[in-house]
């Protein structure tokens, strides 16, 4: 039957579980700027969450905090 408007829907089984996701980029150095060695830049560090059936999740944060990088990793466009 139809559910009441105020009836709470219990979340279902996990459909996505992320534990301690970390993503770093290696950035190359430049002789022009005085450094031939690269450095490592942190994009995401220790992200953990579980998404369950019937849940809606949102990725929010300040500019440059790694939202797009997280989405790319989740879609398989980047590796972590």
N, CA, C and O atoms as CSV, one atom per row, in Angstrom:
chain,resi,resn,atom,element,x,y,z
A,1,UNK,N,N,0.807,-1.176,0.000
A,1,UNK,CA,C,0.000,0.000,0.000
A,1,UNK,C,C,0.862,1.256,0.000
A,1,UNK,O,O,2.091,1.200,0.028
A,2,UNK,N,N,0.187,2.360,-0.032
A,2,UNK,CA,C,0.869,3.662,-0.030
A,2,UNK,C,C,1.434,3.964,1.349
A,2,UNK,O,O,0.856,3.578,2.365
A,3,UNK,N,N,2.550,4.647,1.378
A,3,UNK,CA,C,3.175,5.034,2.640
A,3,UNK,C,C,2.617,6.372,3.085
A,3,UNK,O,O,2.282,7.228,2.267
A,4,UNK,N,N,2.524,6.538,4.397
A,4,UNK,CA,C,2.096,7.820,4.947
A,4,UNK,C,C,3.201,8.847,4.738
A,4,UNK,O,O,4.375,8.484,4.660
A,5,UNK,N,N,2.842,10.115,4.647
A,5,UNK,CA,C,3.808,11.185,4.413
A,5,UNK,C,C,4.847,11.241,5.519
A,5,UNK,O,O,6.023,11.464,5.233
A,6,UNK,N,N,4.458,11.048,6.764
A,6,UNK,CA,C,5.374,11.150,7.902
A,6,UNK,C,C,6.090,9.845,8.223
A,6,UNK,O,O,6.906,9.802,9.143
A,7,UNK,N,N,5.800,8.792,7.487
A,7,UNK,CA,C,6.403,7.498,7.779
A,7,UNK,C,C,7.880,7.509,7.389
A,7,UNK,O,O,8.237,7.885,6.273
A,8,UNK,N,N,8.726,7.092,8.323
A,8,UNK,CA,C,10.171,7.064,8.078
A,8,UNK,C,C,10.526,5.837,7.246
A,8,UNK,O,O,10.091,4.726,7.546
A,9,UNK,N,N,11.311,6.044,6.209
A,9,UNK,CA,C,11.787,4.942,5.380
A,9,UNK,C,C,13.153,4.527,5.906
A,9,UNK,O,O,14.076,5.340,5.964
A,10,UNK,N,N,13.275,3.285,6.281
A,10,UNK,CA,C,14.555,2.783,6.781
A,10,UNK,C,C,15.511,2.587,5.610
A,10,UNK,O,O,15.121,2.049,4.573
A,11,UNK,N,N,16.756,3.017,5.767
A,11,UNK,CA,C,17.724,2.801,4.684
A,11,UNK,C,C,17.960,1.314,4.456
A,11,UNK,O,O,17.906,0.506,5.383
A,12,UNK,N,N,18.220,0.981,3.216
A,12,UNK,CA,C,18.435,-0.405,2.852
A,12,UNK,C,C,19.891,-0.825,2.982
A,12,UNK,O,O,20.659,-0.264,3.763
A,13,UNK,N,N,20.236,-1.811,2.206
A,13,UNK,CA,C,21.589,-2.370,2.235
A,13,UNK,C,C,22.594,-1.373,1.659
A,13,UNK,O,O,22.234,-0.542,0.825
A,14,UNK,N,N,23.846,-1.451,2.098
A,14,UNK,CA,C,24.875,-0.574,1.525
A,14,UNK,C,C,25.058,-0.854,0.032
A,14,UNK,O,O,25.135,-2.010,-0.385
A,15,UNK,N,N,25.126,0.210,-0.763
A,15,UNK,CA,C,25.403,0.071,-2.193
A,15,UNK,C,C,26.787,0.611,-2.536
A,15,UNK,O,O,27.329,0.316,-3.601
A,16,UNK,N,N,27.357,1.407,-1.625
A,16,UNK,CA,C,28.704,1.946,-1.806
A,16,UNK,C,C,29.308,2.207,-0.440
A,16,UNK,O,O,28.706,2.883,0.393
A,17,UNK,N,N,30.503,1.668,-0.208
A,17,UNK,CA,C,31.191,1.879,1.066
A,17,UNK,C,C,32.626,2.290,0.773
A,17,UNK,O,O,33.349,1.587,0.066
A,18,UNK,N,N,33.032,3.421,1.313
A,18,UNK,CA,C,34.384,3.948,1.135
A,18,UNK,C,C,35.036,4.039,2.507
A,18,UNK,O,O,34.462,4.621,3.428
A,19,UNK,N,N,36.221,3.474,2.651
A,19,UNK,CA,C,36.968,3.525,3.908
A,19,UNK,C,C,38.329,4.155,3.677
A,19,UNK,O,O,39.149,3.619,2.931
A,20,UNK,N,N,38.571,5.290,4.317
A,20,UNK,CA,C,39.878,5.962,4.298
A,20,UNK,C,C,40.424,6.194,2.888
A,20,UNK,O,O,41.586,5.895,2.613
A,21,UNK,N,N,39.594,6.721,2.008
A,21,UNK,CA,C,40.044,7.049,0.658
A,21,UNK,C,C,41.043,8.199,0.727
A,21,UNK,O,O,40.803,9.209,1.390
A,22,UNK,N,N,42.155,8.032,0.041
A,22,UNK,CA,C,43.192,9.068,-0.031
A,22,UNK,C,C,43.574,9.244,-1.494
A,22,UNK,O,O,43.694,8.267,-2.234
A,23,UNK,N,N,43.764,10.485,-1.906
A,23,UNK,CA,C,44.180,10.766,-3.279
A,23,UNK,C,C,45.230,11.861,-3.258
A,23,UNK,O,O,45.014,12.942,-2.710
A,24,UNK,N,N,46.372,11.562,-3.864
A,24,UNK,CA,C,47.474,12.515,-3.969
A,24,UNK,C,C,47.869,12.624,-5.433
A,24,UNK,O,O,47.754,11.657,-6.186
A,25,UNK,N,N,48.330,13.792,-5.831
A,25,UNK,CA,C,48.847,14.007,-7.178
A,25,UNK,C,C,50.330,14.323,-7.097
A,25,UNK,O,O,50.770,15.059,-6.214
A,26,UNK,N,N,51.098,13.763,-8.023
A,26,UNK,CA,C,52.504,14.143,-8.157
A,26,UNK,C,C,52.565,15.302,-9.137
A,26,UNK,O,O,52.078,15.207,-10.263
A,27,UNK,N,N,53.164,16.386,-8.700
A,27,UNK,CA,C,53.289,17.582,-9.527
A,27,UNK,C,C,54.752,17.735,-9.890
A,27,UNK,O,O,55.606,17.812,-9.007
A,28,UNK,N,N,55.049,17.781,-11.170
A,28,UNK,CA,C,56.430,17.868,-11.633
A,28,UNK,C,C,57.062,19.209,-11.333
A,28,UNK,O,O,56.385,20.237,-11.290
A,29,UNK,N,N,58.365,19.187,-11.126
A,29,UNK,CA,C,59.117,20.418,-10.908
A,29,UNK,C,C,59.469,21.074,-12.227
A,29,UNK,O,O,59.176,20.545,-13.299
A,30,UNK,N,N,60.093,22.216,-12.137
A,30,UNK,CA,C,60.463,22.965,-13.332
A,30,UNK,C,C,61.810,23.636,-13.118
A,30,UNK,O,O,62.014,24.333,-12.124
A,31,UNK,N,N,62.716,23.428,-14.041
A,31,UNK,CA,C,64.020,24.091,-13.979
A,31,UNK,C,C,63.854,25.608,-14.005
A,31,UNK,O,O,64.632,26.336,-13.388
A,32,UNK,N,N,62.840,26.075,-14.720
A,32,UNK,CA,C,62.604,27.512,-14.848
A,32,UNK,C,C,62.334,28.147,-13.483
A,32,UNK,O,O,62.782,29.260,-13.207
A,33,UNK,N,N,61.598,27.428,-12.636
A,33,UNK,CA,C,61.237,27.976,-11.331
A,33,UNK,C,C,62.173,27.508,-10.219
A,33,UNK,O,O,61.868,27.691,-9.040
A,34,UNK,N,N,63.300,26.911,-10.577
A,34,UNK,CA,C,64.326,26.582,-9.599
A,34,UNK,C,C,64.186,25.243,-8.911
A,34,UNK,O,O,64.863,25.001,-7.912
A,35,UNK,N,N,63.339,24.371,-9.402
A,35,UNK,CA,C,63.183,23.058,-8.779
A,35,UNK,C,C,62.951,22.018,-9.859
A,35,UNK,O,O,61.972,22.089,-10.602
A,36,UNK,N,N,63.847,21.060,-9.942
A,36,UNK,CA,C,63.664,19.994,-10.921
A,36,UNK,C,C,62.945,18.801,-10.297
A,36,UNK,O,O,62.522,17.891,-11.009
A,37,UNK,N,N,62.805,18.800,-8.970
A,37,UNK,CA,C,62.115,17.708,-8.292
A,37,UNK,C,C,60.631,18.014,-8.199
A,37,UNK,O,O,60.226,19.164,-8.024
A,38,UNK,N,N,59.833,16.972,-8.317
A,38,UNK,CA,C,58.393,17.140,-8.179
A,38,UNK,C,C,58.002,17.169,-6.711
A,38,UNK,O,O,58.835,16.980,-5.824
A,39,UNK,N,N,56.745,17.404,-6.479
A,39,UNK,CA,C,56.223,17.362,-5.121
A,39,UNK,C,C,54.869,16.674,-5.150
A,39,UNK,O,O,54.280,16.491,-6.215
A,40,UNK,N,N,54.382,16.296,-3.985
A,40,UNK,CA,C,53.104,15.605,-3.864
A,40,UNK,C,C,52.080,16.569,-3.280
A,40,UNK,O,O,52.335,17.235,-2.277
A,41,UNK,N,N,50.920,16.632,-3.925
A,41,UNK,CA,C,49.842,17.508,-3.477
A,41,UNK,C,C,48.671,16.641,-3.023
A,41,UNK,O,O,48.253,15.729,-3.737
A,42,UNK,N,N,48.147,16.926,-1.839
A,42,UNK,CA,C,47.016,16.169,-1.296
A,42,UNK,C,C,45.723,16.695,-1.905
A,42,UNK,O,O,45.441,17.891,-1.830
A,43,UNK,N,N,44.934,15.802,-2.511
A,43,UNK,CA,C,43.625,16.186,-3.035
A,43,UNK,C,C,42.527,15.779,-2.050
A,43,UNK,O,O,41.648,16.581,-1.735
A,44,UNK,N,N,42.576,14.551,-1.570
A,44,UNK,CA,C,41.631,14.038,-0.579
A,44,UNK,C,C,42.409,13.229,0.437
A,44,UNK,O,O,43.406,12.589,0.101
A,45,UNK,N,N,41.958,13.257,1.672
A,45,UNK,CA,C,42.616,12.451,2.696
A,45,UNK,C,C,41.588,11.926,3.676
A,45,UNK,O,O,40.789,12.679,4.233
A,46,UNK,N,N,41.625,10.634,3.873
A,46,UNK,CA,C,40.784,9.908,4.837
A,46,UNK,C,C,39.297,10.226,4.716
A,46,UNK,O,O,38.668,10.660,5.681
A,47,UNK,N,N,38.742,10.009,3.535
A,47,UNK,CA,C,37.295,10.130,3.333
A,47,UNK,C,C,36.675,8.761,3.549
A,47,UNK,O,O,37.122,7.770,2.971
A,48,UNK,N,N,35.642,8.706,4.387
A,48,UNK,CA,C,34.926,7.461,4.651
A,48,UNK,C,C,33.428,7.740,4.674
A,48,UNK,O,O,32.982,8.721,5.271
A,49,UNK,N,N,32.659,6.880,4.027
A,49,UNK,CA,C,31.197,6.975,4.110
A,49,UNK,C,C,30.568,5.710,3.545
A,49,UNK,O,O,31.215,4.938,2.837
A,50,UNK,N,N,29.301,5.513,3.870
A,50,UNK,CA,C,28.510,4.417,3.333
A,50,UNK,C,C,27.234,4.998,2.747
A,50,UNK,O,O,26.529,5.752,3.418
A,51,UNK,N,N,26.935,4.656,1.512
A,51,UNK,CA,C,25.680,5.052,0.870
A,51,UNK,C,C,24.790,3.818,0.813
A,51,UNK,O,O,25.216,2.753,0.366
A,52,UNK,N,N,23.567,3.969,1.263
A,52,UNK,CA,C,22.632,2.845,1.322
A,52,UNK,C,C,21.470,3.051,0.354
A,52,UNK,O,O,21.184,4.168,-0.076
A,53,UNK,N,N,20.811,1.946,0.026
A,53,UNK,CA,C,19.607,2.017,-0.799
A,53,UNK,C,C,18.634,3.002,-0.166
A,53,UNK,O,O,18.498,3.036,1.057
A,54,UNK,N,N,17.973,3.783,-0.963
A,54,UNK,CA,C,16.950,4.766,-0.582
A,54,UNK,C,C,17.516,6.026,0.061
A,54,UNK,O,O,16.743,6.897,0.460
A,55,UNK,N,N,18.836,6.154,0.176
A,55,UNK,CA,C,19.442,7.364,0.726
A,55,UNK,C,C,19.884,8.290,-0.400
A,55,UNK,O,O,20.201,7.847,-1.504
A,56,UNK,N,N,19.897,9.561,-0.102
A,56,UNK,CA,C,20.455,10.565,-0.999
A,56,UNK,C,C,21.645,11.180,-0.292
A,56,UNK,O,O,21.537,11.585,0.865
A,57,UNK,N,N,22.782,11.257,-0.975
A,57,UNK,CA,C,23.959,11.872,-0.370
A,57,UNK,C,C,24.359,13.092,-1.190
A,57,UNK,O,O,24.034,13.198,-2.373
A,58,UNK,N,N,25.060,13.998,-0.550
A,58,UNK,CA,C,25.554,15.200,-1.221
A,58,UNK,C,C,27.019,15.386,-0.869
A,58,UNK,O,O,27.434,15.114,0.258
A,59,UNK,N,N,27.793,15.846,-1.825
A,59,UNK,CA,C,29.205,16.170,-1.603
A,59,UNK,C,C,29.294,17.686,-1.578
A,59,UNK,O,O,29.083,18.341,-2.598
A,60,UNK,N,N,29.606,18.245,-0.417
A,60,UNK,CA,C,29.673,19.699,-0.268
A,60,UNK,C,C,31.001,20.091,0.366
A,60,UNK,O,O,31.605,19.303,1.093
A,61,UNK,N,N,31.445,21.293,0.092
A,61,UNK,CA,C,32.675,21.797,0.692
A,61,UNK,C,C,33.157,23.032,-0.030
A,61,UNK,O,O,32.607,23.444,-1.051
A,62,UNK,N,N,34.188,23.605,0.527
A,62,UNK,CA,C,34.769,24.820,-0.035
A,62,UNK,C,C,35.419,24.539,-1.386
A,62,UNK,O,O,35.704,23.393,-1.731
A,63,UNK,N,N,35.642,25.593,-2.130
A,63,UNK,CA,C,36.329,25.503,-3.408
A,63,UNK,C,C,37.721,24.919,-3.195
A,63,UNK,O,O,38.461,25.364,-2.317
A,64,UNK,N,N,38.070,23.926,-3.996
A,64,UNK,CA,C,39.404,23.341,-3.920
A,64,UNK,C,C,39.586,22.286,-2.854
A,64,UNK,O,O,40.717,21.875,-2.594
A,65,UNK,N,N,38.499,21.826,-2.218
A,65,UNK,CA,C,38.651,20.858,-1.125
A,65,UNK,C,C,38.662,19.409,-1.593
A,65,UNK,O,O,38.881,18.512,-0.779
A,66,UNK,N,N,38.430,19.148,-2.899
A,66,UNK,CA,C,38.529,17.788,-3.416
A,66,UNK,C,C,37.210,17.143,-3.818
A,66,UNK,O,O,37.165,15.933,-4.037
A,67,UNK,N,N,36.145,17.913,-3.920
A,67,UNK,CA,C,34.847,17.348,-4.303
A,67,UNK,C,C,34.898,16.702,-5.687
A,67,UNK,O,O,34.449,15.570,-5.862
A,68,UNK,N,N,35.437,17.408,-6.656
A,68,UNK,CA,C,35.512,16.878,-8.028
A,68,UNK,C,C,36.434,15.675,-8.097
A,68,UNK,O,O,36.155,14.720,-8.821
A,69,UNK,N,N,37.521,15.711,-7.356
A,69,UNK,CA,C,38.439,14.572,-7.326
A,69,UNK,C,C,37.738,13.349,-6.754
A,69,UNK,O,O,37.879,12.252,-7.294
A,70,UNK,N,N,36.987,13.517,-5.674
A,70,UNK,CA,C,36.230,12.406,-5.095
A,70,UNK,C,C,35.253,11.845,-6.122
A,70,UNK,O,O,35.166,10.628,-6.287
A,71,UNK,N,N,34.523,12.705,-6.810
A,71,UNK,CA,C,33.569,12.248,-7.820
A,71,UNK,C,C,34.274,11.472,-8.932
A,71,UNK,O,O,33.764,10.449,-9.387
A,72,UNK,N,N,35.429,11.942,-9.369
A,72,UNK,CA,C,36.187,11.250,-10.423
A,72,UNK,C,C,36.648,9.876,-9.959
A,72,UNK,O,O,36.628,8.923,-10.737
A,73,UNK,N,N,37.063,9.763,-8.703
A,73,UNK,CA,C,37.474,8.463,-8.162
A,73,UNK,C,C,36.268,7.528,-8.097
A,73,UNK,O,O,36.373,6.362,-8.476
A,74,UNK,N,N,35.125,8.025,-7.621
A,74,UNK,CA,C,33.924,7.198,-7.525
A,74,UNK,C,C,33.455,6.714,-8.890
A,74,UNK,O,O,32.927,5.608,-9.005
A,75,UNK,N,N,33.642,7.533,-9.930
A,75,UNK,CA,C,33.234,7.164,-11.290
A,75,UNK,C,C,34.275,6.322,-12.023
A,75,UNK,O,O,34.020,5.848,-13.130
A,76,UNK,N,N,35.441,6.135,-11.415
A,76,UNK,CA,C,36.490,5.346,-12.042
A,76,UNK,C,C,37.325,6.117,-13.046
A,76,UNK,O,O,38.090,5.516,-13.800
A,77,UNK,N,N,37.193,7.441,-13.072
A,77,UNK,CA,C,37.978,8.264,-13.989
A,77,UNK,C,C,39.369,8.557,-13.441
A,77,UNK,O,O,40.269,8.923,-14.196
A,78,UNK,N,N,39.550,8.399,-12.131
A,78,UNK,CA,C,40.838,8.575,-11.444
A,78,UNK,C,C,41.036,7.376,-10.533
A,78,UNK,O,O,40.069,6.728,-10.134
A,79,UNK,N,N,42.265,7.084,-10.209
A,79,UNK,CA,C,42.557,6.046,-9.224
A,79,UNK,C,C,42.953,6.708,-7.914
A,79,UNK,O,O,43.420,7.846,-7.889
A,80,UNK,N,N,42.759,5.976,-6.832
A,80,UNK,CA,C,43.126,6.511,-5.517
A,80,UNK,C,C,44.227,5.663,-4.925
A,80,UNK,O,O,44.689,5.937,-3.817
